[in-house]
Every structure is written in structure tokens, then in C-alpha cells.
Amino acid sequence: MPLRVSFELRDASGLLVAGSGHSLDDVGSVRFDVERLPLADGRFRLRLGLTDESGERVYHWLDDALDFIVYPAGDERGVVRLEGEWSGEEIGAQAERVGT
């Protein structure tokens, strides 16, 4: 019977921020790598689970497997840090293109 390992990442209020799972079919160990956590600010908890392949039968949940705090590094607010770049265009340049 194949097993499935899952994780849930929740914020301090219990809101599910992210979650995923992976089948352990014919695998001795698993690893989940994240290059950069897109979290902006707050306290977070990681929960790990072991279930059957369907996820209906729960064999074990490890609540608070990891508890950590992310401190703001800039002017971001909220739970998630969206990576992007601001850009702008002069209003006059926009009007010239519309008129032609």
C-alpha cells in the first residue's frame, strides 16, 4: 500500500498558506527543496503528515514540526512576498502613442 507524505504551512492565525504532498511509492526518503521562501512577515508553523495514497486514511500528523518567524526585510506587508519590478512611463509618452 503506497504512502503519501504531506506538509501544510500555516500562519499564526491558522490560515493555510501552502500545502503539498508526494507519494512515497518505491522511495526510501524524500526531500522538498525551496530556493527562496516567498514569505514577507510573520510567524509560521509547518505541519507534516503521513497518509495513504488517497489522503483519506491518516497515519500520523506532526503538528508544529517547525515553528519560525520571518522578519520584514523591506517595505513589504502581508504574508506573501511577491517578487516583481516596478516600472513607469511618462504620461506624455503614453498620450503621444494613443494619438498616433
C-alpha positions in Angstrom: 0.0 0.0 0.0 1.7 3.3 -1.1 2.1 6.1 1.4 2.0 9.8 0.9 3.9 12.5 2.9 2.3 15.9 3.1 3.0 19.3 4.5 1.0 22.3 5.5 2.4 25.8 6.1 0.2 27.9 8.3 0.4 31.4 9.6 -0.1 32.4 13.3 -3.9 32.6 12.8 -4.0 29.1 11.4 -4.6 30.2 7.8 -3.2 27.7 5.3 -0.5 29.5 3.3 0.7 26.5 1.3 0.5 22.7 1.2 1.6 19.9 -0.9 2.2 16.1 -0.9 4.2 13.4 -2.5 3.8 9.7 -3.0 6.4 7.5 -1.3 5.8 4.6 -3.7 9.1 2.8 -4.1 11.0 5.7 -2.4 13.1 5.3 0.7 13.3 9.0 1.6 12.1 12.3 0.2 13.3 15.9 0.2 11.4 19.1 -0.7 13.7 22.0 -1.7 12.6 25.6 -1.9 15.0 28.1 -3.4 13.6 31.1 -1.6 10.6 31.3 0.7 8.2 33.9 -0.6 7.1 34.9 2.9 7.1 38.6 3.9 6.5 38.9 7.6 5.0 36.8 10.4 5.1 33.6 12.5 4.6 30.3 10.7 4.2 26.7 11.5 5.0 23.6 9.5 2.8 20.5 9.8 3.9 17.1 8.4 1.6 14.2 7.7 1.7 10.6 6.6 -1.4 9.2 4.9 -2.5 6.6 2.5 -2.2 7.5 -1.2 -5.7 8.9 -1.3 -5.2 11.1 1.8 -8.3 9.7 3.4 -6.6 7.5 6.0 -4.3 9.5 8.3 -1.5 7.5 9.9 0.2 10.4 11.6 0.3 14.2 11.7 3.2 16.0 13.3 1.8 19.4 14.4 4.4 22.2 14.8 7.1 20.2 13.2 8.8 23.6 12.7 7.8 27.0 14.1 9.6 30.0 12.7 9.4 33.8 12.4 10.1 35.8 9.3 11.1 39.4 9.9 10.4 42.1 7.3 13.4 42.9 5.2 11.9 45.9 3.3 8.6 47.7 2.9 6.6 44.5 2.2 3.4 43.9 4.1 1.3 40.8 4.4 2.2 37.2 4.5 3.5 36.6 0.9 6.4 38.5 -0.8 5.6 38.9 -4.4 8.8 39.3 -6.4 8.5 41.7 -9.2 9.7 45.0 -10.5 8.0 48.4 -10.6 8.2 50.4 -13.8 6.7 53.6 -15.0 6.1 55.5 -18.1 5.6 59.3 -18.5 2.1 60.3 -19.2 3.1 62.4 -22.1 4.7 59.5 -23.9 1.5 57.5 -23.4 -0.6 60.3 -24.9 1.7 60.5 -27.9 1.2 56.8 -28.7 -2.5 57.0 -28.3 -2.8 60.0 -30.6 -0.8 58.4 -33.5 
